[in-house]
Amino acid sequence: MAKTQLNVRVDEGTARAARERALARGMSVNRYIEELVRQDTGEVGHTFVEAASDFMKQYESVFVDEFDGGPPARAKSRVGEDREGTREGRR
């Protein structure tokens, strides 16, 4: 993707905070600002959803094989009940 230079003016406190946060994340101030804008515009969330969708398409057969295509097993919902809803020790 082509890059465009954008010059902005911020107060020294904001500039210092941007530098410190970028450094703490191990990235340039430029990349830090780019990521903030992407997050604000929802691009990061959209990218995540696309990646999750691709993952599920790729591994759908694995999940179907593992869970036999049925609903997931119900976790214990009440103390003393097993997965079938019967009291433990009363079989």
N, C-alpha and C positions, 0 to 999 in steps of 0.2 A: 504494500500500500504506500502510495506517495505521501510524503510528509510535508506539512505546511508549517511555517514558522508563525507563532502567535506570541506577541509581546503583551504582557499584562503588567500592571503596576499594583503592588500590594504594599501594605505597611511592613516595617522591618520585623515586627512580631510574627506576622503571618508567614513571611519569607523564612524566618528562623524555624518556625514550626514545620513548614513544608520540608525544609532540609533535614531536620531531625527525624521526622517520621519516615522520610524516604530512606535515610541512612539506616534506621532501625529495621526497615523491611529489606534492606540490601538491594535497593534499586535507585535509579537516578531520580532527581526531582521531576524531570520530564515524564518519565514513566509513571511516577506516583500521581502526577496531575492527570495524565491520560486515564489511568485506572479510576480515579475519582469521578471524572466526567462520564466514563462508560457506566459506572455503577449508578450514577444519577440519571442517566438516560435509559437504564434498564437493559443495556446491551449485555452485561455480564450475566444477568438472570436469564435472558433469552438464550445465550450461548450454553449455559448450564442445562436448561431444559432440552435443547437440541441434542446435547451430548448424552443426557440421560435417556432420551428417546432412542438414540442410535444404539446405546448399550442394551436397552431392553429388546430391541429388534434382533440384535446380534446373539443375545443369550436367552431368547424366549424359550427355545427348545430345552435348554438346561433346566429352567424353572418348571416347565411343564413336566419333564421327566422326574424331577425331584419331588414335586408336590402333586403329581398325578392329575394335574389340571383342575383339581377341586379346591375348595376354599382352604385357607391355611388353618392348621390346628388351633383350636381355641386354647389360649393360655389359661392358667388357673385364675378364676375370677373371684373365688371365695376361698377363704382359708379352710382347709380340710377337704376340699373337693378335688378329684383328679380331673383329667381332661374330658372324661365322659360325663362329668357332672354328678358322679356318685360319691358318696362319702368314702374316704380312705379307710380301708380295713373292714368294710361291710360288704364284701363280695360273696 
